[in-house]
Amino acid sequence: MLGPALICPIGTALERTERTERTERRLPPHAVLRPDPDLLAGLEPQRQAVRKPRGAAVPETARRFREETLVGLDAVGTEALARIRSNWRLSEQPEGNEPFARPTLILTGRQDEFVGHPDQFVLLVHYARAGFAVLDVVGHNLQIEQPHLFDTLMLEWLDLVEAES
């Protein structure tokens, strides 16, 4: 492997049984720091609760979520997601081997209520050359919510990987 980019990784705490139940993960409460009061008006009522914006709720974020993320979630269906969830655990933990000594990037969102951000710090022990960033005003869709910062960090990581390949 040339070097991983871990975007909103789950860290080492895998389980979360109910959406409303907090688990072994340390998760922040739902927060929208840059709200747009008219933003949810265009969403169907059943999607408002499930697909609430996190971090920055601005029209561009909503548009990209609709066009880039929601399409995939709708296409995969609940049965396929249930099959994926039933095989969630890996047979070998990647962080159980020798420390990984190639360029790595770990990006998390401070307002990510799905995987959180504090639990990912433990990954730094294994990824000896990891760049690590916790982006503020960002939920679980950091590539959409902070695209310029995301692109800058990804391009820097790609340059490091290319220089060593």
Summary of the structure (lengths in Angstrom):
residues: 165
radius of gyration: 16.9
end to end distance: 9.8
largest distance: 50.2
contacts: 442
relative contact order: 0.22
helix: 43%
strand: 13%
